Amino acid sequence: MHIFKKTIIAVILIYSSIAVFAQNNISNNENNSKFFISGNVVFENSDENVYGVQVYLEDVFIGTTTDFSGNYKIKNVKKGEYTLSAQYIGYEKFSQKINLNKDLIINITLQEAPVSLESVIISSDRLIDRASVSDISITASEIESYKGLQEDPINTLTIMPGITKGNNDLFSSTQLYVRGGAPDENLFLYNNVKIYWPWYSGGIKSIFNNEVIKSLELLTGGFSAKYGNAMSSVMRVTTRDGKYDKFGGNFTVGFSGMQATAEGPFVKDKVSVLLSVRKTYLDLILAEDAKFPTTNIFDGTYKIAWKINRKHKLSISGLSSREKLDFIAFEPQPGMPNEMNTYQISHNQSFQLQSIWNEKFYTNLSIYNSLMNSNFSIGNNMIMDLTGTETGLREDATYRLSRNHKINFGIEGGLNNFRNKGNIPLDPTTIDYNDTTVILREIDINSKSQQFGAYISYSGDVFKKLSITVGLRSDYLFFDNEFTNTNYSPRISLKYKALSKTNIRASYGYFYQFPDIEALGQNLKSNLSKHYIFGIDRNFSSHFRGWLEVYYKDYKDLVIYNTENDTSYQLVYSNLGSGYVKGIELFLMKKQGRFSGWISYAYSIAKRRQSLQDKEYFFEYDRPHMFSIASEYKISDKVSWYIPHSVTAQFRFESGNPYTPVISAVQTPSGWMPVKGEINSKRNTPFHNLTVKIVWLNKKSDKIQIKSFFEVWNVYNHKNLLNRNYQYGTEYENNLKINEYYSTPLMPSGGVRIQF
């Protein structure tokens, strides 16, 4: 802790020195200046204040960024002719010729673009450093269009290339599998704060609320040194502020639940408040007639934002949730649990101070606290009681050396407490939830750990057409006052502007992830994945963008277990795991006009040596072919009950994932024992599905708008294989009967949203 305190003090001193140095440079330039340019920046078709936009004069190193009210001012500029420009990720670059012979007021409107590919820092609140062309940024409006029946924003990501979830059923897990990686290889950030388990119901639905999201960003590989302890991807959710000028809100009744949102100014134009709550009720409708587990979920999300002044903004945000499930199957299918019981609560709070110290230097300080407690039992053989807490901080800073050169640096640290008590089957690959003869392994973990990280990176144009981002990250883990783990992660990415609308990109880096809690006490190395990425992207026009990317992920020193202690049934871990993923992705997007959407295709091969395996086999999350189409057509701008406003369609095709077949069974004194074939030697049938949604808009008054929708899942009622279970007995061939069951058939749904 002494080292951590000294590090914080040193960083604060460095920040102060840089800020003073930058301010002195600006002051020295002011003596020769005569005029100023000022104004306001807004988004097209939006009243949202846009802060952190870079506004500058072309060909001269003079510029600024907008404050938290969207205002900018470039002071003390000599008389002459200039080009005034403004840039923001996701929007077209603004440029205007000006003749400066007096003070000017120029208001700027930014128009949405397919993607802004300029390598610039925009603000400490919204940022993608694009090492990989396939990094994805999705706006709130796109989430609204494609979120689906479960109303989960993460569902929007699964129609992008190289990304899938569970078995893609409507009620299956929404845990993300990115480019052949496992779901626990992803890092989730909510308002810059880590979320370790952002799911309900074992992963069926995420905790994120569409109504409060400003943007959702997913970095699918080769991400910068800013992010650590993740081998596959980084997903960042940023919530919006409440309205500063007027009160408003909405109320939605949908397929499985309802939500209500209220927002408005606490102090007009200074302090805003946003509150949104959600409640599910499908379990109440089905009651005791439910044939499948349905959870009861309630959560609340809030945010208080205070514009202290033009340079500083303070936000306090939080997310609290509760989940409960009580399910008894009176006639359970073979291999399925006879009952499931869960109770989970979580609380996440964060304090965020964003500061624009001057035109060159800005910071983002986050202090957070989180708690999660989960109790669950599945059948007779899985019982768990987990409690985890974390308190920490994160500080990110950007210092602009010039318009085309910047340095990013920061620190983060957290104190963790974790308790896990319960029992699971000794061999988790052969789980029979109701078999009382299964040997159980008792788990009792009570641990404390401290995690710290620091990074520094440089981005700039080294030549006219070539830009580079190079960085180094260090992560340190101190576990139970005994074991330590330190990782150093070098990363580099290049962008070459081959043509006016075409970029070539390449990146390479080390991406470490600490071992799981149970393996930490055995003094092991961290899991490692090396990323190699090469891509080409092109803006064909202002409406169309496309890219192609090839990648290779090399997994080393993966933590696995191969043996058990015969007396204690405790697992013995090693770093013998390995694997790789190689793939290619193609993507074409249109984001403007009445018709918008995208088409994507991904091909990949993933192999992995996992626990209890002697070599690399096809990984259970391997899906060689993935193809998707997402489209939206705006039929009419009229507000009408009978003329639809828009139609959205989503089609998805995926190869089936591999599995280990059971080929027969033998009877032993303790019962039937399955005989398995080669590991992951068979593959499930492909998945494909079409979902269509129709939306109507209606205005009751100038202040009230009603939005209704009708949606159909699995339009052509395809039978997608969900899973299989096995029955054993002498009456079956090879003493084995295989029972297959399928995902959700054609399902219509609808809902109404009232906005005021």
SULGI-V149868 format. One line per field, one symbol per residue. phi: phi as a letter, one per 40 degrees, with the letter a starting at -180 (. if undefined). psi: psi as a letter, one per 30 degrees, with the letter a starting at -180 (. if undefined). burial: # if it has 24 or more other C-alpha atoms within 12 Angstrom, else .. A space follows every 50 residues. Layout:
phi->???
psi->???
burial->???
This chain:
phi->.cccccccccccccdcccccccccccccccccbbbbbaibbbccfabccb bgccbabdgbcbaabcccbgcbabbfbcdibbbcbabadgbcccaacbbc bacbbbcbbcbcbdaccccbcbaccbabcccbcccbbbcccccccbcgdc fbccdcccbccgbaafbgcdbcccccbbfgcccccbbbbbfgbcbcbcbb fghcacccbdcbccabbbccigccccbbfabbabbbbbccccccbacaia abbbcbababbbaiccbdgbbbbbbbbbacacccccfccccacbcbbbab baabbbccacbbbbbbbaabaabaabbbccbccdgcccabbbabbabbba bbbbbbcacbbabbbbbaaaaabbbabbgcbbbabbbbbabaaabbbbbc cacbaabbaabaaabbbbbbbiabdcbccbcbcbcccccbbcbabbbbab bbaaaaabbaccbdbbbbbbabbbbbbbbffbbbabbbbcaaabbbccbc bbbbbaaaacbcacccdccccbfbcccbbbbbbbabbaccacbbbaabab aabbcbfccbbbbbcccbfccbcabccaiabbabbbabbbbbgcbaiaba abbabbbacbdgbbacbdccbcbdbbbabbabbccacccacbcccabbbb bbbaccccacccbaabcbdchcbcbcccdfcbbcccbaabbbbbbbbabc acbbbbbbabbbcfdcfcccccaabbbbiccbcfgbbbbbbbcdcdbcaa abbbbb
psi->eeeeeeeeeeeeeeeeeeeeeeeeeeeffffglellklakklkkhkgkkj lgkjklkkfkikaallafgglljjlhklkakljklkkkkglkkkkkkkjj glkkjjkkkkkklekjgkikkelgejkjjiekfgkkkkleeeeeegflef hkfffeffglkgklkbggleglkgkkjjhgllfggkkkkjhgkkjeihll hggeklfkkeffkelkkjjflgllffklhkfelkkkkkllllkfflkaal kkkaefallkkkllkejkgeklkkkkkkklgeeeeebffkflkkljkklk klkkkjjeaffkkkkjllkklkkkkjkkjfiklkflkflkkkkkkkkkkk kkjkkjeaffklljkkklklkkkkklkjbffjkkjkkklkkalkkkkkjj eafgklkkllllkkkkkkkjkaklkejffikjffjffkkkkkkjkjlklk kklllklkkljflefklkjklkkkkkkjkhgeklkkkkjkkkkkkkjelf gkkklklklkjlkllleffegghlllkkkkkkkklklkjeaffkkllkkk lkkjklhkjlkflkkfefgkkjllhfklalkklkkkkkkkglleklalkl kkklkklkjakgkfaklkkfgkjekkklkkkkkjekfkjkffjkelkkkk kkkklkllljkkfakkklffakkkjlakkhflklllkkkkkkkkkkkkke affkkkkllkkkkieghkjkkeallkkklfflkggkkkjkllakakjlll lkkkk.
burial->.......#..#...#..##..#...#.........########....### #######....#################.....###########.....# ...#.###################################.######### ################################################## ############################################..#### ###############...###############........######### #######..###################......################ ################################################## ##########################...######..####.#.#.#### ###########....###############..###############... .######################################...######## ###########........#######################...##### ############...###################.........####### ###############.......##....##..##.#############.. ....##########...#.####.####.......#.#...####.#### ######
